[in-house]
Amino acid sequence: MVLRPGEIVRFGVWRHVVVPCSSVRRLHRESFRGGLVLETRAGEDVDFYWFDGSLWDGFYDFSAVCADAMSAHVRSAGTRGATPGTAVERRFTWSIGADTMALGAFVCAVVALVAG
C-alpha cells in the first residue's frame, strides 16, 4: 500500500489498484470476508486481506495502523479540495522477477508434496 497525494494505491503481484481519495466512501473491517476493505462511492470494494492475521500484524497491529493511516489520508485530501467522482483505476503489472519467484515457490511446493 502506498499513500500518494490524493490517492491510495494497493500493489499486488500482477496488478495494482489506484483509488482516488475523493472516491473513498468508507474503510472498514469486513468480518465475513476477514479483512480490511476500502469501499468506493461507485460500490467497488478494494480488499487489503493480506494485512490481517499475519505475523507482522500480530506483533505490531499493522492492519489497524494502515487503516488509521488511510483514513487520515482520505480526510486530509478532502480538506484540500480533491476533485470528486474520479474512478478507481486497476492496472496490470508484469514483473519478470515477481513472476519467476511465484513460479519457483509453486514448483517448490509441488516438489515438496510429491517428495514428502
Residue, then its C-alpha position, 0 to 999 in steps of 0.5 A: m500500500v502506498l499513500r500518494p497525494g490524493e490517492i491510495v494505491r494497493f500493489g499486488v503481484w500482477r496488478h495494482v489498484v489506484v483509488p482516488c481519495s475523493s472516491v473513498r466512501r468508507l474503510h472498514r473491517e469486513s468480518f465475513r470476508g476477514g479483512l480490511v476493505l476500502e469501499t468506493r462511492a461507485g460500490e467497488d470494494v478494494d480488499f487489503y486481506w493480506f494485512d490481517g492475521s499475519l505475523w507482522d500484524g500480530f506483533y505490531d497491529f499493522s492492519a489497524v495502523c494502515a487503516d488509521a493511516m488511510s483514513a487520515h489520508v482520505r480526510s486530509a485530501g478532502t480538506r484540500g479540495a480533491t476533485p470528486g467522482t474520479a474512478v478507481e483505476r486497476r492496472f496490470t503489472w508484469s514483473i519478470g522477477a515477481d513472476t519467476m519467484a511465484l513460479g519457483a515457490f509453486v514448483c517448490a511446493v509441488v516438489a515438496l508434496v510429491a517428495g514428502 
